[in-house]
Structures are given as C-alpha cells and as structure tokens.
Amino acid sequence: RVVVIDGITIGHPCCGIYNCPEPLISNRHRFCHGHNHHHKICAVDGCLEANEDGYMTCAEPDDRLLETNHKKRDKAFFQLRGRLQRSNVAHPNDA
C-alpha cells in the first residue's frame, strides 16, 4: 500500500504483478524473483509479444511510440517546450 501526499510517495516498491507479496530483488527491478520472466514481455498492458533488446516494448510501432514518448519527458527540450507553452498562456499577444 502506498500513500501520496503533495507529490511525495510513502511506501515500498513492489512487484509489477498485482497483489504479489514477494519483495523485489532490488529497487531498480520491476518484478520479484518469481515473476522475473515478465521482463522479457512487452511493457504495454495487453501485449504479450517479446520485447526487443534495449527496449521495454515489442517492435509494434504503436507500442514503440508509447515508449519513445515516455522517454522524451525526461529530455530538456520537452521540458523547455512545456515552459514555452505555459508562458504564452500567461502573456497573450493582445494584452
């Protein structure tokens, strides 16, 4: 169980399989030792294809697009573009 207050998560990392009581091997893992074989399956819900090396998704273009868009959020350009859009809202051209 986890509690989120003001963006701070209080709890412990758990297995990606719903209601699995086993602890993770390390905090960087997504699955416990018993469910470790799920690392080789596409991360998109409902997709059971094998993922490709270096990716968490399979070769399906829609699944790969989800992963690349998720990774873009960590890049500086994506963050700067969001700041620019917010600044345009705060300073309209007709003001």
N, C-alpha and C positions, 0 to 999 in steps of 0.2 A: 504494500500500500504506500502511496505517495501523497504528500501534501504540497501544494504550490501556493506560496504567499508572496505577492509582489515580485513575481518572476524568479523567486528562489525555490528550488526544488529540495524538499526534505524527504529522504527515503534512501533506498539502496537499489543499485542496479539489479535487474532480474532477467531471467531468460526470456527470449522473444516469443516463446510458445506460451499461450495463455494459461495461466494458473499453474505453471511449473514451479514446484517448491525448491528445486535444486539451485545452489548458488552458481554464479558464473565462474569460469576458470580465472579470469582477470576482469577488471573494469572495462577493458577495451573490447571484450568479446560481446557478441550479440546473443549467443546461445550457451547453455550449460554443456557439460561434458556429454551427457546423454543425448542431447539434440544437436551436437556439433556438426552432424552431416547436413544440416539445413543451410550451412554457409555456402554450399555448392548449388543452391537453388536460387532462382531469381528473387530479388527482394520485393517485387511488386506483388501485392495481395492477389491471389487467384492464379498467378502464373507459376507453373510447375516446371518450366524449362530450366536447363542448367545455365548458370551464369558463365560469362567468359572471363578469362584471366585478366586481372586488373580492374574488373568492373563488378558491381554488385547486382547488375541486371543481365538479362539474356541479350541476344542480338536483335530482338524485336525492336524496330525503330521507335515505336511509342514508349516502350519501357526505357530505352536508352535515353530518349528525350527527357523523361522524368528525372533520371539520374543526373544528366548534364545540367538541367535547370536547377536541381537541388545543389549541385556543387558550385554553380555560378553565384549563389547567395553569399558565399564566403569570399568572393573576389572584391577588390576595392572598386573596380569600375561599376559593378552592380550597385554597391552602396552609394557611390557618388551620383549615379543616375537617380536613385531614390531621393537623395537630398535635393537635387536639382528640381525634381517634380514637386516636392513639398515647398520649395522656395517660390516656385511660380504660383502656387496657390496662395501663398502669403502676400505676394506682390503682384496683383493683376495689372495688365497693361493699361487699363483705362483709369487707374487710380491717380 
